Amino acid sequence: MQGPTWEYDGYRPEEERLRESLFTLGNGYFATRGALPECTADDIHYPGTYAVGCYDRLTSQVAGRRVENEDMVNLPNWLPLRFRPADGAWLTPDTAPVTEHHQVLHLDPGLLERRTGYGLDGGTTLHVRQLRLVHLTDRHLAVLRTEFTVEGDGLDLEVEAALDGRITNSGVARYRDLDGRHLVHVRTGIAAHDTVWLRCHTRTSRIEFGLAARLTVDAPVRVVPEVERSVQQLRLRLVPGRTVTVDKTVALHTSHDPAIGDALQAAVDRVGAAPGFDALVESHAAAWEQLWRRTALEVPGEAGSILRLHLFHVLQTLSPHTADLDVGVPARGLHGEAYRGHVFWDELFVLPYLNLHLPEVSRALLHYRHRRLDAACQAARDLGRRGALYPWQSGSDGREETQQLHLNPRSGRWLPDHTRLQHHVGSAVAYNIWQYCEATGDIDFLHGEGVEMLLHIARFWADSAAYDARLGRHRIRGVVGPDEYHDAYPGAAAPGLDDNAYTNVTAAWVLARTLELLDLLPEPRRRELAESTGLGDDEPARWEEISRTLHVPFHDGVISQFEGYGDLAELDWHGYRERYGDIRRLDRILEAEGDTVNRYKASKQADVLMLGYLFSAAELRSLFGRLGYRLDERTWTATVDHYLHRTSHGSTLSGLVHGWVLARARRADAWAFVQEALRGDIADLQGGTTGEGIHLGAMAGTLDLVQRGLTGLETRGGALCLDPVPLPELSSYGFSIRYHGHWGVHLRLRSGLLEITVPSSDRSPIDVCLRDRVVPVGPGESARLVVPE
């Protein structure tokens, strides 16, 4: 197989969890970690299969309290296929000598290949080669091909394939005190001479799962009855020079699926009708080829290889199938159980990329938020406020899923979790609505579901803002910003901070954009909206006032992260780095010492600087001007420098945002942060977290860094606006986008030239803005523009 690959050579138990995450295969409906089929869950290996949107809620006893958590469920394991010499021990890399071990992820066709040699008695070697796919066209199918070849003497080999229902959620060590037994009423049976099945459902959400597995092999197969496992066994005679192949084809259905009567029967029917391995590979590879064309990204060198891997994992989590599903953006993909599979604000880093490639997927992800608007409005009412308060962590039904306690692994203590006070997630939802509609021109969505969400989010911000006569400004109190380290003032009895700059500025932006949209709505639609939401005649005027008077604190000539930030103590950064080395999770270090990060000017990740990620310099100046503040280049540069030296980068999103901002504020320093963003998961820079699931927002963000960050691409006012800032290390690249009905608009930057090609169609020309120049480029035309220095 030709094309880009991601490879590991040699067996290293300490890297197995990381490799399993990076070798996950999925299709947007379900995904399976890249675990070895002959290995079961233990301290080294963790097989996991997850169907998007399938959650279950359980209550656990933790630290003397009853704690409720909703998890994305680890489904029955379809992978198991183990083998051994007749009457010998089962072979795994942990229990038998390994002569070779090589794993290759073939990115173009979406295939995972492994080759392992097992050294046996008498100088005999068993060579095992496997190919695996989770089908991109038929989202319910997966297949595993295993080829056995013997070198030396002949060998009788026993093989066992299974569907295993004895599965728990136990992939994250710090969650293991919580109840993880979600699957109940596991039943198994035989559907045909070559096919077995397994049925079960979740404990509280009662989602049913049906799996069926068909074994194709030139040997007799017998079914062995076991509790909670469907087992097929066979015996193979291996002779040197001849390869014996076993194909295991699996179908998965859930009771969430449309157009089925019973999940199990649907799985049995589907696996029975599934074609052979070669035909499945062919149709699967063809689907990937189409998807790669729609998302083309051409970046040379090592950065290009990593970006290709990132794109692969984004597309496996959020594929064209997502457009038909009621799902959000799981922060850790479908690759593991960290964050319990919840939906955070990470869509803020994902949708801007998808908008210009798979807008139907973006629309579906926004529908997920709209369907949970009632829950968000209820959350606001529970606080005594109007409007919509979207949860910091969302799952099945849109209620707040943020845990009340979290474990500090360094101290072993369970601590209160106040991250639910990150109300700025509502502004992220609003921003994504606006960006999607600007990129696609989808007026129907904007005037329909979009304006409904914007109105309720704006209403929440207006109702959260209290007027301070002393300041002559409105203030938003008791929140937590993107930083997350700071959740209270030192010594305060209650959590929350006042006037987080990011929260207040984005709230002002939401209010301004919503007012702008209300003015542009057709009068009949505006009347409908006022009637359905109870929009008062006085509300727009109040929103206008608040959007111009929200308080933004400053100290020492820079924007303060929140009111009172300037009064905090400075941290001995050098001393802590000398003592601990990696201080990304400074909050855990200080808590274990009996201290708190709330006392210090120290951030986990970009907070104030997120404003430079969301908004261009011109828009940010305009926003501050609307609020009555002057934000000149000197102030912004000083702000960037201030926080750059006071951030521990305890999130994979931090390097991304800093790289994006520095590309325009201080280009010489940008590349180090871009590299950190690129390497965040492949090098597991956060210290073991990638093995619990990839960081989807950071991966998508690196793609968008090329697409929008370095090009300065904005979809604004019906035009494609560009303001490139090529980094010396990343000065030549190209990509294709979908814009306002134009498929495959290609942009390439190289040698100070920006080339734009619009494919032939019956659409109108695209207005391309480069700094102050506007050039219309019609279908079938190309333009070459000189990038100003």
MOMOMO-V878053 format. One record per backbone hydrogen bond with DSSP energy under -0.5 kcal/mol. NH is the residue of the N-H (numbers start at 0). CO is the residue of the C=O. If there is no record, write none. Layout:
nh=(NH & NH)
co=(CO & CO)
This chain:
nh=(5 & 7 & 9 & 11 & 14 & 15 & 15 & 18 & 19 & 20 & 21 & 22 & 23 & 24 & 26 & 27 & 30 & 31 & 32 & 33 & 34 & 38 & 41 & 49 & 51 & 51 & 53 & 54 & 55 & 57 & 59 & 61 & 61 & 64 & 66 & 66 & 68 & 70 & 71 & 72 & 72 & 74 & 74 & 76 & 77 & 80 & 81 & 83 & 85 & 87 & 90 & 94 & 95 & 98 & 98 & 99 & 101 & 102 & 103 & 104 & 105 & 105 & 106 & 106 & 107 & 109 & 110 & 111 & 112 & 112 & 113 & 114 & 115 & 116 & 117 & 118 & 118 & 119 & 119 & 122 & 123 & 124 & 125 & 126 & 126 & 127 & 127 & 128 & 129 & 130 & 131 & 132 & 134 & 134 & 138 & 140 & 141 & 142 & 143 & 144 & 145 & 146 & 147 & 148 & 150 & 152 & 154 & 156 & 156 & 157 & 158 & 159 & 160 & 161 & 162 & 163 & 164 & 164 & 166 & 168 & 169 & 172 & 174 & 175 & 177 & 181 & 182 & 183 & 186 & 188 & 190 & 191 & 194 & 195 & 196 & 197 & 198 & 199 & 200 & 201 & 202 & 208 & 209 & 210 & 211 & 212 & 213 & 214 & 215 & 215 & 216 & 218 & 221 & 223 & 224 & 225 & 227 & 228 & 229 & 230 & 230 & 231 & 232 & 233 & 235 & 237 & 237 & 240 & 241 & 243 & 245 & 246 & 247 & 248 & 248 & 249 & 250 & 251 & 252 & 254 & 256 & 265 & 266 & 267 & 268 & 269 & 270 & 271 & 272 & 273 & 279 & 280 & 281 & 282 & 283 & 284 & 285 & 286 & 287 & 288 & 289 & 290 & 291 & 292 & 293 & 294 & 295 & 297 & 298 & 299 & 303 & 304 & 305 & 306 & 307 & 308 & 309 & 310 & 311 & 312 & 313 & 314 & 315 & 316 & 317 & 321 & 322 & 323 & 324 & 326 & 329 & 330 & 332 & 334 & 337 & 339 & 340 & 341 & 342 & 343 & 343 & 346 & 347 & 348 & 349 & 349 & 350 & 352 & 353 & 354 & 355 & 355 & 356 & 357 & 360 & 361 & 362 & 363 & 364 & 365 & 366 & 367 & 368 & 369 & 370 & 371 & 371 & 372 & 375 & 376 & 377 & 378 & 379 & 380 & 381 & 382 & 382 & 383 & 384 & 387 & 388 & 389 & 393 & 400 & 405 & 407 & 408 & 410 & 411 & 412 & 414 & 416 & 417 & 420 & 421 & 422 & 424 & 425 & 427 & 428 & 429 & 430 & 431 & 432 & 433 & 434 & 435 & 436 & 437 & 438 & 439 & 440 & 442 & 445 & 446 & 447 & 449 & 450 & 451 & 452 & 453 & 454 & 455 & 456 & 457 & 458 & 459 & 460 & 461 & 462 & 463 & 464 & 465 & 465 & 467 & 468 & 471 & 472 & 473 & 474 & 476 & 476 & 478 & 479 & 483 & 484 & 486 & 491 & 495 & 496 & 498 & 500 & 503 & 504 & 505 & 506 & 507 & 508 & 509 & 510 & 511 & 512 & 513 & 514 & 515 & 516 & 517 & 518 & 519 & 520 & 525 & 526 & 527 & 528 & 529 & 530 & 531 & 532 & 533 & 534 & 538 & 539 & 541 & 542 & 543 & 544 & 545 & 546 & 547 & 547 & 548 & 548 & 549 & 550 & 554 & 557 & 559 & 562 & 564 & 566 & 567 & 568 & 572 & 575 & 576 & 577 & 578 & 579 & 580 & 581 & 582 & 585 & 585 & 587 & 588 & 589 & 590 & 591 & 592 & 593 & 594 & 598 & 599 & 600 & 601 & 602 & 609 & 610 & 611 & 612 & 613 & 614 & 619 & 620 & 621 & 622 & 623 & 624 & 625 & 626 & 627 & 628 & 630 & 631 & 635 & 636 & 637 & 638 & 639 & 640 & 641 & 642 & 643 & 644 & 645 & 646 & 647 & 649 & 650 & 653 & 654 & 655 & 656 & 657 & 658 & 659 & 660 & 661 & 662 & 663 & 664 & 665 & 668 & 669 & 670 & 672 & 672 & 673 & 674 & 675 & 676 & 677 & 678 & 679 & 682 & 683 & 684 & 685 & 686 & 687 & 691 & 692 & 695 & 695 & 696 & 698 & 699 & 700 & 701 & 702 & 703 & 704 & 705 & 706 & 707 & 708 & 709 & 711 & 712 & 713 & 715 & 715 & 718 & 719 & 720 & 720 & 721 & 722 & 724 & 726 & 729 & 730 & 732 & 733 & 734 & 735 & 736 & 737 & 738 & 738 & 739 & 741 & 742 & 744 & 745 & 746 & 747 & 748 & 749 & 752 & 753 & 754 & 754 & 755 & 756 & 757 & 758 & 765 & 767 & 767 & 768 & 768 & 769 & 769 & 770 & 770 & 772 & 774 & 776 & 777 & 779 & 780 & 782 & 784 & 784 & 786 & 787)
co=(104 & 102 & 100 & 9 & 11 & 11 & 12 & 14 & 15 & 16 & 17 & 18 & 20 & 31 & 29 & 315 & 49 & 24 & 47 & 19 & 32 & 35 & 44 & 30 & 28 & 49 & 50 & 52 & 70 & 68 & 66 & 59 & 64 & 61 & 59 & 64 & 57 & 55 & 339 & 53 & 70 & 48 & 72 & 163 & 75 & 36 & 159 & 157 & 155 & 84 & 82 & 91 & 91 & 96 & 116 & 116 & 114 & 7 & 112 & 5 & 103 & 110 & 3 & 104 & 3 & 105 & 105 & 131 & 103 & 110 & 129 & 101 & 127 & 99 & 125 & 96 & 116 & 117 & 123 & 119 & 120 & 150 & 117 & 124 & 148 & 115 & 125 & 146 & 113 & 144 & 111 & 142 & 132 & 140 & 136 & 137 & 249 & 132 & 247 & 130 & 245 & 128 & 243 & 126 & 124 & 150 & 237 & 154 & 235 & 83 & 233 & 81 & 231 & 79 & 229 & 76 & 162 & 227 & 164 & 179 & 167 & 170 & 171 & 172 & 174 & 179 & 166 & 200 & 198 & 196 & 194 & 194 & 191 & 212 & 188 & 210 & 186 & 208 & 183 & 206 & 181 & 199 & 252 & 197 & 250 & 195 & 248 & 193 & 213 & 246 & 214 & 216 & 232 & 230 & 222 & 228 & 225 & 225 & 162 & 223 & 228 & 160 & 221 & 158 & 156 & 154 & 235 & 149 & 238 & 147 & 145 & 215 & 143 & 213 & 246 & 141 & 211 & 139 & 209 & 207 & 253 & 261 & 262 & 263 & 264 & 265 & 266 & 267 & 268 & 269 & 275 & 276 & 277 & 278 & 279 & 280 & 281 & 282 & 283 & 284 & 285 & 286 & 287 & 288 & 289 & 290 & 292 & 733 & 296 & 731 & 299 & 300 & 301 & 302 & 303 & 304 & 305 & 306 & 307 & 308 & 309 & 310 & 311 & 312 & 313 & 318 & 319 & 320 & 321 & 324 & 327 & 341 & 329 & 331 & 691 & 336 & 337 & 338 & 393 & 328 & 341 & 343 & 344 & 345 & 345 & 346 & 346 & 349 & 349 & 350 & 351 & 352 & 353 & 353 & 357 & 357 & 358 & 359 & 360 & 361 & 362 & 363 & 364 & 365 & 366 & 367 & 368 & 369 & 371 & 372 & 373 & 374 & 375 & 376 & 377 & 378 & 379 & 380 & 379 & 455 & 375 & 387 & 342 & 392 & 414 & 412 & 406 & 407 & 407 & 407 & 405 & 403 & 415 & 417 & 418 & 420 & 421 & 422 & 423 & 424 & 425 & 426 & 427 & 428 & 429 & 430 & 431 & 432 & 433 & 434 & 435 & 436 & 440 & 441 & 442 & 443 & 444 & 445 & 447 & 448 & 449 & 450 & 451 & 452 & 453 & 454 & 455 & 456 & 457 & 458 & 459 & 460 & 463 & 474 & 472 & 466 & 467 & 467 & 548 & 465 & 463 & 474 & 496 & 420 & 480 & 482 & 484 & 488 & 486 & 478 & 475 & 560 & 499 & 500 & 501 & 502 & 503 & 504 & 505 & 506 & 507 & 508 & 509 & 510 & 511 & 512 & 513 & 514 & 515 & 516 & 521 & 522 & 523 & 524 & 525 & 526 & 527 & 528 & 529 & 529 & 535 & 535 & 537 & 538 & 539 & 540 & 541 & 542 & 543 & 544 & 544 & 545 & 545 & 473 & 557 & 554 & 552 & 497 & 561 & 563 & 564 & 598 & 570 & 571 & 572 & 573 & 574 & 575 & 576 & 579 & 580 & 582 & 583 & 584 & 584 & 585 & 586 & 587 & 588 & 590 & 589 & 595 & 596 & 568 & 599 & 645 & 606 & 607 & 608 & 608 & 609 & 610 & 615 & 616 & 617 & 618 & 619 & 620 & 621 & 622 & 624 & 623 & 628 & 629 & 631 & 632 & 633 & 634 & 635 & 636 & 637 & 638 & 639 & 640 & 642 & 643 & 602 & 603 & 603 & 650 & 650 & 651 & 652 & 653 & 654 & 655 & 656 & 657 & 658 & 660 & 660 & 661 & 665 & 666 & 666 & 668 & 669 & 669 & 670 & 671 & 672 & 673 & 674 & 675 & 678 & 680 & 679 & 679 & 683 & 683 & 688 & 689 & 330 & 693 & 330 & 694 & 695 & 696 & 697 & 698 & 699 & 700 & 701 & 702 & 703 & 703 & 704 & 707 & 707 & 720 & 713 & 718 & 715 & 766 & 713 & 718 & 768 & 710 & 709 & 729 & 726 & 727 & 748 & 297 & 746 & 295 & 744 & 355 & 736 & 741 & 438 & 738 & 740 & 736 & 756 & 734 & 754 & 732 & 752 & 749 & 784 & 747 & 752 & 782 & 745 & 780 & 756 & 776 & 765 & 774 & 719 & 766 & 767 & 772 & 721 & 768 & 769 & 767 & 765 & 775 & 757 & 777 & 755 & 753 & 782 & 751 & 785)
